[in-house]
Every structure is written in structure tokens, then in C-alpha cells.
Amino acid sequence: MRMRKKKNADARLASHEGLVLSQPESPIEGKAGRELYLEIGAGKGGFAIEMARRNENADYYAMERVRDCIVLAVEKADAEGRPANLRFIIDGADNLPAWFASGSVDRIYLNFSDPWHKKGYFKRRLTYRKYLSLYFTLLCDGGELCFKTDNAPLFDFSLEELASVDLTPYLVTRDLHASPYAEGNVMTEYERGFVAEGKPIHKLCVKKPAGYIPHYTEPKKAKAEAEEAL
């Protein structure tokens, strides 16, 4: 569902000085003694705010390309007591190298990403091999990627894409809330709705092996053309 345009968005963002980053000055390298967490597709910010609270010794960056979502996220953050370690970034995943240095990120979260379900749109999915290679360039050795979705076909696609870049998850569940991994889980706004509807939540986590060099090969044209919608 498309987010409605917010009135006075620029003024509303400007009133939350220091919480929003819109232009990278130089790639963020992280601070000594502190971990760096990155969420891509932060939506209305509920997950980011709670994760920043729970991880005071980490710097948490929440990226969202939809400006109107960021308006709601920063207003929520300040209304609930802004965590000092939280920053929002208005941008998309394609620009990640401008924001973060290689090997600087300890953990990346992808929560309920757009499945881009139409035929031929698979390269836009945030778990497509091009993006996975980008994430694992930014991650430090031992850093991890965690992905949650309600969409079973997207989850299957994501597992296949991980295999295509020689990565194997250490955690895979197709019903998070009925699994041992539910303890300590932070829910997003979307997740609360899906759980209320009785939909199972799928989750995977994968670590970057020491010395791993990300690489990917584009699928052959015939396979790409045959890619089905989710």
C-alpha cells in the first residue's frame, strides 16, 4: 500500500534536528568499541526505535527511501524519547556504498521487504544476489544478515539467492512465533498485523564467513525471462 503524502513534510523533518541524514558526507566507518547495526526498509520506525533502545552500545541506522515514512518514524522516535544511538537515513539500498565503508557493519536487518511480485521484477527484491553481495561487502567478518517476511515464495527465493552466492543460513524458521527463536523478537508494525491475522512469519539469519569475498553471477537470459511472479 502506497504511503499518503504528508503535509509540510520538509518542515516536520527539519524540526527533528540531528535525527535524519539525507546526504552522505563520507562513508561511515563505525566507532571503536561500538557495533554498527543497519536496517534497510525501516517503514514507520517502530522496529528501529526498539532495537536502538535494547542495544545502547551499538549505533543504529535505519534506512528508508520513502520520505513520508521517515516523517512518521522521526515523530514517533521523539514522541517516545529519542534513543541517542539512533539515526534515520532517507535513501535506498543502491546507495549503500556511499553511506557505509566496507567491513563496517556488524548486523543488517531486512524486515518485510517489498516482494516485487510481478514477473520480471525479481532483480528489485532486496534479497536478490546483487544486493546480497553488496550487504556482505559492508558486513565485517562474522557480521550477520537477518531477514523476516510473511511471504513464503519470497522466502524461498531468498534461500535460493543465498545459495547462489555460496552462503548458508545458520537460522531458518518458517513459523517464527511458534519457534524457540520467538524469545526476544522485536516486531515491526507489519508483523503485528500479520500475526493478528494468523499468518506465519518466516525468518533467516546468515553470518559472513571470515575471508568471504562477495561475488555473484547474473542468471542466464533464458532463466531470467522465465522468472515467475511470486
C-alpha positions as CSV (number, residue, x, y, z in Angstrom):
1,M,0.0,0.0,0.0
2,R,1.4,3.4,-1.0
3,M,2.0,5.8,1.8
4,R,-0.1,9.0,1.7
5,K,1.8,12.2,1.1
6,K,2.4,14.0,4.4
7,K,1.6,17.7,4.7
8,N,4.6,20.0,5.5
9,A,7.0,17.1,5.3
10,D,10.1,19.2,5.0
11,A,9.2,21.4,8.0
12,R,8.3,18.4,10.1
13,L,11.6,16.7,9.3
14,A,13.6,19.9,10.0
15,S,12.0,20.1,13.5
16,H,13.8,16.8,14.4
17,E,17.3,18.1,14.0
18,G,20.1,15.6,14.2
19,L,17.9,12.6,13.8
20,V,17.7,12.4,10.0
21,L,20.5,12.1,7.5
22,S,19.8,12.8,3.8
23,Q,23.2,13.2,2.2
24,P,26.3,11.1,2.9
25,E,29.4,13.3,3.6
26,S,31.7,10.3,3.6
27,P,31.2,6.5,4.3
28,I,30.5,5.7,7.9
29,E,33.2,3.5,9.4
30,G,31.8,2.9,12.9
31,K,33.3,3.8,16.2
32,A,35.8,1.9,18.2
33,G,34.2,-0.3,20.9
34,R,30.7,0.1,19.4
35,E,28.9,-2.1,17.0
36,L,27.0,-0.7,14.0
37,Y,23.6,-2.0,13.0
38,L,21.7,-1.2,9.8
39,E,18.1,-1.7,8.9
40,I,17.1,-1.4,5.3
41,G,13.5,-0.5,4.8
42,A,12.6,0.9,8.2
43,G,9.0,1.8,7.4
44,K,7.4,3.7,10.3
45,G,10.3,3.2,12.6
46,G,8.9,1.0,15.4
47,F,11.5,-1.8,15.0
48,A,14.4,0.7,14.8
49,I,13.4,2.6,17.9
50,E,13.0,-0.5,20.0
51,M,16.2,-2.1,18.7
52,A,18.2,1.1,19.4
53,R,16.8,1.1,23.0
54,R,17.7,-2.5,23.5
55,N,21.3,-2.1,22.1
56,E,22.6,1.1,23.7
57,N,26.2,0.0,23.0
58,A,25.5,-0.1,19.2
59,D,24.9,2.7,16.7
60,Y,21.7,2.0,14.8
61,Y,21.0,3.4,11.4
62,A,17.5,2.9,9.9
63,M,17.3,3.5,6.1
64,E,14.1,4.2,4.3
65,R,13.7,5.6,0.8
66,V,10.1,6.8,1.3
67,R,10.3,10.3,2.7
68,D,6.8,10.2,4.1
69,C,7.5,7.1,6.1
70,I,10.6,8.8,7.6
71,V,8.3,11.7,8.7
72,L,6.2,9.3,10.8
73,A,9.3,7.5,12.1
74,V,11.1,10.5,13.4
75,E,8.0,11.9,15.0
76,K,7.4,8.6,16.7
77,A,11.1,8.4,17.9
78,D,10.9,11.8,19.5
79,A,7.5,11.3,21.0
80,E,8.7,8.2,22.7
81,G,12.0,9.6,23.9
82,R,14.6,9.6,21.2
83,P,17.4,7.0,21.6
84,A,20.7,8.8,21.4
85,N,22.2,6.0,19.3
86,L,19.5,6.1,16.5
87,R,19.7,7.9,13.1
88,F,17.4,7.7,10.1
89,I,18.7,7.8,6.5
90,I,16.5,8.9,3.6
91,D,17.8,6.8,0.8
92,G,17.7,3.4,-0.9
93,A,19.8,0.2,-0.9
94,D,21.5,1.0,-4.2
95,N,23.4,3.9,-2.5
96,L,24.7,1.9,0.5
97,P,28.4,2.2,-0.6
98,A,28.1,6.0,-0.3
99,W,26.9,5.7,3.3
100,F,28.9,2.8,4.8
101,A,32.5,1.7,4.5
102,S,33.3,-1.9,3.5
103,G,33.5,-4.2,6.6
104,S,32.0,-1.5,8.9
105,V,28.6,-3.1,9.6
106,D,28.0,-5.7,12.3
107,R,24.4,-6.5,11.6
108,I,21.9,-5.8,8.8
109,Y,18.1,-6.2,9.2
110,L,15.7,-6.7,6.3
111,N,12.1,-6.7,7.6
112,F,9.1,-7.4,5.3
113,S,10.7,-6.1,2.2
114,D,8.7,-5.4,-0.9
115,P,8.3,-8.8,-2.7
116,W,8.2,-7.2,-6.2
117,H,5.8,-9.9,-7.1
118,K,5.3,-9.1,-10.8
119,K,7.0,-11.2,-13.4
120,G,10.3,-9.7,-14.4
121,Y,10.8,-7.7,-11.2
122,F,12.9,-10.2,-9.3
123,K,16.1,-8.1,-9.6
124,R,14.4,-5.4,-7.5
125,R,14.0,-7.7,-4.5
126,L,16.3,-6.8,-1.6
127,T,17.4,-10.4,-1.3
128,Y,18.4,-10.6,-4.9
129,R,22.1,-11.7,-5.4
130,K,23.3,-8.3,-6.4
131,Y,22.1,-6.8,-3.1
132,L,23.3,-9.8,-1.1
133,S,26.8,-9.2,-2.5
134,L,26.5,-5.6,-1.5
135,Y,25.4,-6.4,2.1
136,F,28.2,-8.9,2.6
137,T,30.8,-6.3,1.4
138,L,29.6,-3.9,4.0
139,L,29.4,-6.6,6.8
140,C,32.5,-7.3,8.9
141,D,33.8,-10.9,9.2
142,G,31.3,-12.6,11.5
143,G,28.7,-9.9,10.8
144,E,25.2,-11.1,10.1
145,L,22.2,-10.5,7.9
146,C,18.7,-11.2,9.4
147,F,15.6,-11.3,7.2
148,K,11.9,-11.6,8.1
149,T,8.9,-11.9,5.8
150,D,5.3,-13.2,5.7
151,N,5.8,-14.1,2.0
152,A,6.7,-17.8,1.6
153,P,7.6,-17.5,-2.1
154,L,9.9,-14.6,-1.3
155,F,11.5,-16.6,1.5
156,D,12.2,-19.5,-0.9
157,F,13.6,-17.1,-3.4
158,S,15.9,-15.6,-0.7
159,L,17.2,-19.0,0.3
160,E,18.0,-19.8,-3.4
161,E,19.8,-16.4,-3.8
162,L,21.9,-17.0,-0.7
163,A,22.9,-20.4,-2.2
164,S,23.8,-18.7,-5.5
165,V,26.5,-16.6,-3.6
166,D,27.7,-19.6,-1.5
167,L,26.1,-18.6,1.8
168,T,24.2,-20.9,4.1
169,P,21.9,-19.5,6.9
170,Y,22.5,-20.7,10.5
171,L,18.9,-20.0,11.4
172,V,15.9,-20.8,9.3
173,T,12.3,-21.0,10.5
174,R,9.0,-20.8,8.7
175,D,7.0,-20.0,11.7
176,L,9.0,-17.7,13.9
177,H,6.3,-17.1,16.6
178,A,5.9,-20.9,17.2
179,S,9.6,-21.5,17.3
180,P,12.3,-21.2,20.0
181,Y,13.6,-18.1,18.2
182,A,10.5,-16.1,19.2
183,E,12.0,-15.1,22.5
184,G,13.3,-11.6,22.4
185,N,11.9,-11.0,18.9
186,V,11.1,-7.3,18.2
187,M,8.0,-7.0,15.9
188,T,7.5,-4.4,13.2
189,E,4.2,-2.7,12.6
190,Y,3.6,-5.0,9.6
191,E,4.5,-8.0,11.7
192,R,1.9,-7.3,14.4
193,G,-0.8,-7.1,11.8
194,F,0.3,-10.4,10.1
195,V,0.4,-12.2,13.5
196,A,-3.0,-10.9,14.4
197,E,-4.3,-12.4,11.1
198,G,-2.7,-15.8,12.0
199,K,0.0,-15.6,9.2
200,P,3.3,-17.4,9.9
201,I,6.4,-15.3,9.9
202,H,9.5,-16.6,8.1
203,K,13.0,-15.7,9.3
204,L,16.6,-16.5,8.4
205,C,19.9,-15.3,9.6
206,V,23.3,-15.8,8.0
207,K,26.8,-14.9,9.1
208,K,29.6,-13.6,6.9
209,P,32.4,-16.3,7.0
210,A,35.9,-15.0,7.7
211,G,37.7,-14.0,4.5
212,Y,34.5,-14.3,2.4
213,I,34.6,-12.2,-0.8
214,P,31.1,-11.5,-2.1
215,H,30.5,-12.3,-5.8
216,Y,27.6,-13.0,-8.0
217,T,26.7,-14.1,-11.5
218,E,23.7,-12.8,-13.3
219,P,21.3,-15.7,-14.2
220,K,21.3,-16.7,-17.9
221,K,18.8,-14.8,-20.1
222,A,16.6,-17.8,-20.5
223,K,16.2,-18.3,-16.8
224,A,15.7,-14.6,-16.2
225,E,13.0,-14.4,-18.8
226,A,11.3,-17.5,-17.3
227,E,11.3,-16.0,-13.8
228,E,7.7,-16.3,-12.4
229,A,5.9,-13.8,-10.3
230,L,5.7,-14.6,-6.6
